Amino acid sequence: MPAWLAIAAVMLLVALLLNPSRQDFAWFLRLRRPRWLSFERWIPLIWAAIYICFYASALLCWHAGGRWLPMVGYLGLLLLVQSYTLVICRSRQLSSGTLVGFAGWVWGVALAVVVASLSGRAALLLVPYLLWSPVGTFVTWRMQQLNR
């Protein structure tokens, strides 16, 4: 199986397996959000762009060296990112999401450092996530205070 297809298949499989149920997600949507969160309707597009960057980064990294260890790193990051909403919805605790969000950012920084030695472009494609992740984690932390 070519790398481009394997990476896409793994990303799709993880997204399908770690998606909350409609009932759980409905609970999440009913939570109060900060008033300043006026850009919420753009969040799905932001995440779509980040996932495209993940995909391109992983593919560039594979072509730069074909090593499995960085691919395991990408899988770990994908699992953390994709489990964020699932963990919140299943546990019904926003604090869990804050922890998962922070863990994902730390993992992303470590992965970017490792990937940078193989492909600078692949590392740069992780920057959108590294910039957005703290925003999402901060929003979750603020939502925690609004939904005690």
C-alpha positions in Angstrom: 0.0 0.0 0.0 1.5 3.4 -0.9 2.3 5.7 2.0 -0.2 8.4 0.9 -3.0 5.9 1.1 -1.8 4.2 4.3 -1.6 7.6 6.1 -5.0 8.7 4.9 -6.6 5.3 5.9 -5.1 5.4 9.4 -6.3 9.0 9.9 -9.8 8.1 8.7 -9.9 5.0 10.8 -8.9 6.9 14.0 -11.4 9.6 13.3 -14.2 7.1 12.9 -13.2 5.1 16.0 -12.8 8.0 18.3 -15.9 10.0 17.5 -18.4 10.6 20.2 -22.0 9.4 19.8 -24.6 11.9 18.7 -26.1 11.8 22.2 -22.8 12.6 23.8 -22.0 15.3 21.3 -25.4 16.9 21.9 -24.5 17.2 25.5 -21.3 19.0 24.5 -23.1 21.3 22.2 -25.5 22.4 25.1 -22.6 23.6 27.3 -22.2 27.3 27.8 -19.4 29.0 25.9 -17.5 32.3 26.6 -19.2 35.3 25.0 -16.1 36.2 23.1 -16.1 32.8 21.3 -17.6 34.4 18.2 -15.6 32.3 15.7 -17.0 28.9 16.8 -18.7 28.3 13.4 -15.2 28.4 11.9 -13.7 25.7 14.2 -14.6 22.8 11.9 -12.8 24.5 9.0 -9.8 25.3 11.2 -9.6 21.6 12.2 -10.0 20.5 8.6 -7.0 22.6 7.7 -5.0 21.2 10.6 -5.8 17.7 9.6 -4.7 18.4 6.0 -1.4 19.8 7.5 -1.0 16.7 9.6 -1.5 14.5 6.6 1.0 16.5 4.4 3.5 16.6 7.3 3.4 12.8 7.9 3.7 12.2 4.2 6.7 14.5 3.8 8.3 13.0 6.9 7.8 9.5 5.5 9.3 10.5 2.1 12.2 12.2 3.9 13.3 9.0 5.7 10.7 6.3 5.7 11.2 5.7 9.4 8.5 4.2 11.6 9.3 6.0 14.9 8.1 9.4 13.6 5.0 7.7 12.2 4.2 6.3 15.6 4.6 9.9 16.9 2.1 11.1 14.4 -0.3 8.4 15.4 0.1 9.3 19.0 -0.6 13.0 18.2 -3.6 12.0 16.1 -5.0 9.8 19.0 -4.6 12.6 21.5 -6.2 15.2 19.2 -9.1 13.0 18.1 -9.8 11.8 21.6 -10.2 15.3 23.0 -13.9 15.6 22.3 -14.6 11.9 23.0 -12.9 12.2 26.5 -14.9 15.3 27.3 -18.2 13.7 26.1 -17.7 10.3 27.7 -16.4 11.7 31.1 -18.7 14.7 31.1 -15.8 16.7 32.5 -14.3 19.6 30.7 -11.2 19.3 32.9 -10.4 16.0 31.1 -10.4 17.8 27.8 -8.1 20.5 29.1 -5.6 17.8 30.2 -5.9 16.0 26.8 -5.5 19.3 25.0 -2.4 20.2 26.9 -0.9 16.7 26.5 -1.6 17.0 22.7 0.3 20.3 22.5 3.3 18.9 24.5 3.3 15.8 22.2 3.1 18.1 19.2 6.0 20.1 20.2 8.1 17.0 20.8 7.0 15.6 17.5 7.9 18.8 15.7 11.4 18.7 17.2 11.9 15.1 16.1 10.5 15.8 12.6 12.5 18.9 12.1 15.7 16.8 11.8 14.1 14.9 9.0 12.2 17.5 7.1 11.9 21.2 7.9 8.7 21.5 5.8 7.1 18.6 7.7 7.9 20.3 11.0 6.5 23.7 9.7 3.2 21.9 8.8 2.8 21.1 12.5 2.8 24.8 13.4 -0.9 25.4 12.7 -1.8 22.8 15.3 0.8 24.1 17.7 -0.7 27.6 17.4 -4.4 26.4 17.5 -4.1 23.8 20.3 -3.5 26.4 23.1 -6.5 28.3 21.9 -8.7 25.2 22.1 -7.3 24.3 25.4 -7.9 27.8 26.7 -11.5 27.8 25.4 -12.1 24.4 27.2 -10.6 25.8 30.4 -13.0 28.9 30.2 -15.9 26.6 29.5 -15.0 24.6 32.6 -15.6 27.8 34.6 -18.9 28.5 33.0 -20.3 24.9 33.3 -19.6 23.9 36.9 
